[in-house]
Amino acid sequence: ADALHVYVKSLQIRRDLFGHFHLDVGATLFNLGKVCYELELYDDALDSYFGCLQIMKYHFGGRHGEVALVMASLGQIYEKKQMFYQALLFYRKALSIGKAVLGSSHP
């Protein structure tokens, strides 16, 4: 719970310093999502990851490894929530991006 408080405060500071679409804000949102996931606060984790996804797509476009990582993380949350159709959609998007970025023969 302490980590959650620290990341929420860090997010507030970074948004004030850099604005809402800075990559540091995106990284903080991703880390906040991980903490929420570990605390089983899945709806909060979804909010954080979707915020991160917006920022990553803004900076990198839709076909980038960072975007794939966030998509896979969203899939994990939906899987934990037993929303398997949504989980599969995000896992497939992450896989598609990974293949496009790394090639289909990458291990």
Biotite code that builds the C-alpha atoms (Angstrom):
import biotite.structure as struc

atoms = struc.array([
    struc.Atom([0.000, 0.000, 0.000], chain_id="A", res_id=1, res_name="ALA", atom_name="CA", element="C"),
    struc.Atom([2.976, 2.311, 0.582], chain_id="A", res_id=2, res_name="ASP", atom_name="CA", element="C"),
    struc.Atom([4.144, 1.805, -2.998], chain_id="A", res_id=3, res_name="ALA", atom_name="CA", element="C"),
    struc.Atom([0.676, 2.709, -4.238], chain_id="A", res_id=4, res_name="LEU", atom_name="CA", element="C"),
    struc.Atom([0.753, 5.993, -2.334], chain_id="A", res_id=5, res_name="HIS", atom_name="CA", element="C"),
    struc.Atom([4.253, 6.799, -3.613], chain_id="A", res_id=6, res_name="VAL", atom_name="CA", element="C"),
    struc.Atom([3.306, 6.154, -7.246], chain_id="A", res_id=7, res_name="TYR", atom_name="CA", element="C"),
    struc.Atom([0.121, 8.209, -6.982], chain_id="A", res_id=8, res_name="VAL", atom_name="CA", element="C"),
    struc.Atom([2.147, 11.119, -5.580], chain_id="A", res_id=9, res_name="LYS", atom_name="CA", element="C"),
    struc.Atom([4.848, 10.628, -8.214], chain_id="A", res_id=10, res_name="SER", atom_name="CA", element="C"),
    struc.Atom([2.229, 10.652, -10.958], chain_id="A", res_id=11, res_name="LEU", atom_name="CA", element="C"),
    struc.Atom([0.806, 13.912, -9.654], chain_id="A", res_id=12, res_name="GLN", atom_name="CA", element="C"),
    struc.Atom([4.261, 15.526, -9.542], chain_id="A", res_id=13, res_name="ILE", atom_name="CA", element="C"),
    struc.Atom([5.247, 14.314, -13.027], chain_id="A", res_id=14, res_name="ARG", atom_name="CA", element="C"),
    struc.Atom([1.978, 15.534, -14.543], chain_id="A", res_id=15, res_name="ARG", atom_name="CA", element="C"),
    struc.Atom([2.511, 18.936, -12.949], chain_id="A", res_id=16, res_name="ASP", atom_name="CA", element="C"),
    struc.Atom([6.106, 19.123, -14.201], chain_id="A", res_id=17, res_name="LEU", atom_name="CA", element="C"),
    struc.Atom([5.840, 17.564, -17.659], chain_id="A", res_id=18, res_name="PHE", atom_name="CA", element="C"),
    struc.Atom([2.177, 17.565, -18.670], chain_id="A", res_id=19, res_name="GLY", atom_name="CA", element="C"),
    struc.Atom([-0.150, 14.638, -19.178], chain_id="A", res_id=20, res_name="HIS", atom_name="CA", element="C"),
    struc.Atom([1.446, 13.097, -22.292], chain_id="A", res_id=21, res_name="PHE", atom_name="CA", element="C"),
    struc.Atom([5.104, 12.938, -21.297], chain_id="A", res_id=22, res_name="HIS", atom_name="CA", element="C"),
    struc.Atom([6.857, 9.558, -21.444], chain_id="A", res_id=23, res_name="LEU", atom_name="CA", element="C"),
    struc.Atom([7.783, 9.822, -17.748], chain_id="A", res_id=24, res_name="ASP", atom_name="CA", element="C"),
    struc.Atom([4.074, 10.092, -16.953], chain_id="A", res_id=25, res_name="VAL", atom_name="CA", element="C"),
    struc.Atom([3.474, 6.999, -19.085], chain_id="A", res_id=26, res_name="GLY", atom_name="CA", element="C"),
    struc.Atom([6.191, 5.055, -17.248], chain_id="A", res_id=27, res_name="ALA", atom_name="CA", element="C"),
    struc.Atom([4.734, 6.085, -13.900], chain_id="A", res_id=28, res_name="THR", atom_name="CA", element="C"),
    struc.Atom([1.265, 5.017, -15.002], chain_id="A", res_id=29, res_name="LEU", atom_name="CA", element="C"),
    struc.Atom([2.675, 1.642, -16.062], chain_id="A", res_id=30, res_name="PHE", atom_name="CA", element="C"),
    struc.Atom([4.384, 1.156, -12.695], chain_id="A", res_id=31, res_name="ASN", atom_name="CA", element="C"),
    struc.Atom([1.241, 2.264, -10.879], chain_id="A", res_id=32, res_name="LEU", atom_name="CA", element="C"),
    struc.Atom([-0.688, -0.304, -12.911], chain_id="A", res_id=33, res_name="GLY", atom_name="CA", element="C"),
    struc.Atom([1.746, -3.026, -11.821], chain_id="A", res_id=34, res_name="LYS", atom_name="CA", element="C"),
    struc.Atom([1.290, -2.113, -8.165], chain_id="A", res_id=35, res_name="VAL", atom_name="CA", element="C"),
    struc.Atom([-2.501, -2.065, -8.524], chain_id="A", res_id=36, res_name="CYS", atom_name="CA", element="C"),
    struc.Atom([-2.341, -5.449, -10.255], chain_id="A", res_id=37, res_name="TYR", atom_name="CA", element="C"),
    struc.Atom([-0.303, -6.947, -7.398], chain_id="A", res_id=38, res_name="GLU", atom_name="CA", element="C"),
    struc.Atom([-2.784, -5.505, -4.878], chain_id="A", res_id=39, res_name="LEU", atom_name="CA", element="C"),
    struc.Atom([-5.631, -7.028, -6.928], chain_id="A", res_id=40, res_name="GLU", atom_name="CA", element="C"),
    struc.Atom([-7.058, -3.571, -7.641], chain_id="A", res_id=41, res_name="LEU", atom_name="CA", element="C"),
    struc.Atom([-7.795, -4.611, -11.184], chain_id="A", res_id=42, res_name="TYR", atom_name="CA", element="C"),
    struc.Atom([-10.048, -1.730, -12.214], chain_id="A", res_id=43, res_name="ASP", atom_name="CA", element="C"),
    struc.Atom([-7.451, 0.778, -11.033], chain_id="A", res_id=44, res_name="ASP", atom_name="CA", element="C"),
    struc.Atom([-4.772, -1.176, -12.855], chain_id="A", res_id=45, res_name="ALA", atom_name="CA", element="C"),
    struc.Atom([-6.841, -1.027, -16.049], chain_id="A", res_id=46, res_name="LEU", atom_name="CA", element="C"),
    struc.Atom([-7.190, 2.743, -15.693], chain_id="A", res_id=47, res_name="ASP", atom_name="CA", element="C"),
    struc.Atom([-3.436, 3.141, -15.250], chain_id="A", res_id=48, res_name="SER", atom_name="CA", element="C"),
    struc.Atom([-2.535, 0.854, -18.139], chain_id="A", res_id=49, res_name="TYR", atom_name="CA", element="C"),
    struc.Atom([-5.036, 2.492, -20.504], chain_id="A", res_id=50, res_name="PHE", atom_name="CA", element="C"),
    struc.Atom([-3.568, 5.898, -19.599], chain_id="A", res_id=51, res_name="GLY", atom_name="CA", element="C"),
    struc.Atom([-0.105, 4.530, -20.266], chain_id="A", res_id=52, res_name="CYS", atom_name="CA", element="C"),
    struc.Atom([-1.262, 3.018, -23.562], chain_id="A", res_id=53, res_name="LEU", atom_name="CA", element="C"),
    struc.Atom([-2.546, 6.396, -24.760], chain_id="A", res_id=54, res_name="GLN", atom_name="CA", element="C"),
    struc.Atom([0.813, 8.007, -24.048], chain_id="A", res_id=55, res_name="ILE", atom_name="CA", element="C"),
    struc.Atom([2.834, 5.208, -25.646], chain_id="A", res_id=56, res_name="MET", atom_name="CA", element="C"),
    struc.Atom([0.695, 5.272, -28.799], chain_id="A", res_id=57, res_name="LYS", atom_name="CA", element="C"),
    struc.Atom([1.007, 9.054, -28.929], chain_id="A", res_id=58, res_name="TYR", atom_name="CA", element="C"),
    struc.Atom([4.822, 8.865, -28.861], chain_id="A", res_id=59, res_name="HIS", atom_name="CA", element="C"),
    struc.Atom([5.538, 5.596, -30.652], chain_id="A", res_id=60, res_name="PHE", atom_name="CA", element="C"),
    struc.Atom([2.494, 4.826, -32.775], chain_id="A", res_id=61, res_name="GLY", atom_name="CA", element="C"),
    struc.Atom([0.640, 1.545, -32.670], chain_id="A", res_id=62, res_name="GLY", atom_name="CA", element="C"),
    struc.Atom([3.521, -0.757, -33.639], chain_id="A", res_id=63, res_name="ARG", atom_name="CA", element="C"),
    struc.Atom([6.165, -0.558, -30.931], chain_id="A", res_id=64, res_name="HIS", atom_name="CA", element="C"),
    struc.Atom([7.469, -2.900, -28.263], chain_id="A", res_id=65, res_name="GLY", atom_name="CA", element="C"),
    struc.Atom([6.336, -0.603, -25.451], chain_id="A", res_id=66, res_name="GLU", atom_name="CA", element="C"),
    struc.Atom([2.803, -0.636, -26.832], chain_id="A", res_id=67, res_name="VAL", atom_name="CA", element="C"),
    struc.Atom([2.900, -4.445, -27.036], chain_id="A", res_id=68, res_name="ALA", atom_name="CA", element="C"),
    struc.Atom([4.051, -4.657, -23.411], chain_id="A", res_id=69, res_name="LEU", atom_name="CA", element="C"),
    struc.Atom([1.116, -2.542, -22.221], chain_id="A", res_id=70, res_name="VAL", atom_name="CA", element="C"),
    struc.Atom([-1.309, -4.565, -24.372], chain_id="A", res_id=71, res_name="MET", atom_name="CA", element="C"),
    struc.Atom([-0.046, -7.803, -22.808], chain_id="A", res_id=72, res_name="ALA", atom_name="CA", element="C"),
    struc.Atom([-0.417, -6.286, -19.339], chain_id="A", res_id=73, res_name="SER", atom_name="CA", element="C"),
    struc.Atom([-4.008, -5.359, -20.140], chain_id="A", res_id=74, res_name="LEU", atom_name="CA", element="C"),
    struc.Atom([-4.568, -8.942, -21.246], chain_id="A", res_id=75, res_name="GLY", atom_name="CA", element="C"),
    struc.Atom([-3.287, -10.186, -17.886], chain_id="A", res_id=76, res_name="GLN", atom_name="CA", element="C"),
    struc.Atom([-5.740, -8.023, -15.989], chain_id="A", res_id=77, res_name="ILE", atom_name="CA", element="C"),
    struc.Atom([-8.686, -9.134, -18.081], chain_id="A", res_id=78, res_name="TYR", atom_name="CA", element="C"),
    struc.Atom([-7.593, -12.727, -17.575], chain_id="A", res_id=79, res_name="GLU", atom_name="CA", element="C"),
    struc.Atom([-7.527, -12.223, -13.786], chain_id="A", res_id=80, res_name="LYS", atom_name="CA", element="C"),
    struc.Atom([-11.010, -10.695, -14.006], chain_id="A", res_id=81, res_name="LYS", atom_name="CA", element="C"),
    struc.Atom([-12.086, -13.807, -15.947], chain_id="A", res_id=82, res_name="GLN", atom_name="CA", element="C"),
    struc.Atom([-12.963, -11.640, -18.933], chain_id="A", res_id=83, res_name="MET", atom_name="CA", element="C"),
    struc.Atom([-11.337, -14.073, -21.290], chain_id="A", res_id=84, res_name="PHE", atom_name="CA", element="C"),
    struc.Atom([-12.569, -12.645, -24.575], chain_id="A", res_id=85, res_name="TYR", atom_name="CA", element="C"),
    struc.Atom([-11.075, -9.228, -23.773], chain_id="A", res_id=86, res_name="GLN", atom_name="CA", element="C"),
    struc.Atom([-7.897, -10.885, -22.509], chain_id="A", res_id=87, res_name="ALA", atom_name="CA", element="C"),
    struc.Atom([-7.522, -12.799, -25.749], chain_id="A", res_id=88, res_name="LEU", atom_name="CA", element="C"),
    struc.Atom([-8.029, -9.637, -27.803], chain_id="A", res_id=89, res_name="LEU", atom_name="CA", element="C"),
    struc.Atom([-5.234, -7.826, -25.988], chain_id="A", res_id=90, res_name="PHE", atom_name="CA", element="C"),
    struc.Atom([-2.904, -10.828, -26.041], chain_id="A", res_id=91, res_name="TYR", atom_name="CA", element="C"),
    struc.Atom([-3.437, -11.146, -29.790], chain_id="A", res_id=92, res_name="ARG", atom_name="CA", element="C"),
    struc.Atom([-2.760, -7.438, -30.334], chain_id="A", res_id=93, res_name="LYS", atom_name="CA", element="C"),
    struc.Atom([0.435, -7.709, -28.297], chain_id="A", res_id=94, res_name="ALA", atom_name="CA", element="C"),
    struc.Atom([1.541, -10.760, -30.268], chain_id="A", res_id=95, res_name="LEU", atom_name="CA", element="C"),
    struc.Atom([0.762, -9.084, -33.579], chain_id="A", res_id=96, res_name="SER", atom_name="CA", element="C"),
    struc.Atom([2.822, -6.034, -32.644], chain_id="A", res_id=97, res_name="ILE", atom_name="CA", element="C"),
    struc.Atom([5.653, -8.233, -31.397], chain_id="A", res_id=98, res_name="GLY", atom_name="CA", element="C"),
    struc.Atom([5.763, -10.143, -34.669], chain_id="A", res_id=99, res_name="LYS", atom_name="CA", element="C"),
    struc.Atom([5.693, -6.910, -36.681], chain_id="A", res_id=100, res_name="ALA", atom_name="CA", element="C"),
    struc.Atom([8.499, -5.388, -34.622], chain_id="A", res_id=101, res_name="VAL", atom_name="CA", element="C"),
    struc.Atom([10.722, -8.429, -34.065], chain_id="A", res_id=102, res_name="LEU", atom_name="CA", element="C"),
    struc.Atom([9.738, -10.715, -36.923], chain_id="A", res_id=103, res_name="GLY", atom_name="CA", element="C"),
    struc.Atom([7.894, -14.006, -36.680], chain_id="A", res_id=104, res_name="SER", atom_name="CA", element="C"),
    struc.Atom([11.089, -16.050, -36.278], chain_id="A", res_id=105, res_name="SER", atom_name="CA", element="C"),
    struc.Atom([12.127, -14.262, -33.068], chain_id="A", res_id=106, res_name="HIS", atom_name="CA", element="C"),
    struc.Atom([12.137, -16.632, -30.057], chain_id="A", res_id=107, res_name="PRO", atom_name="CA", element="C"),
])
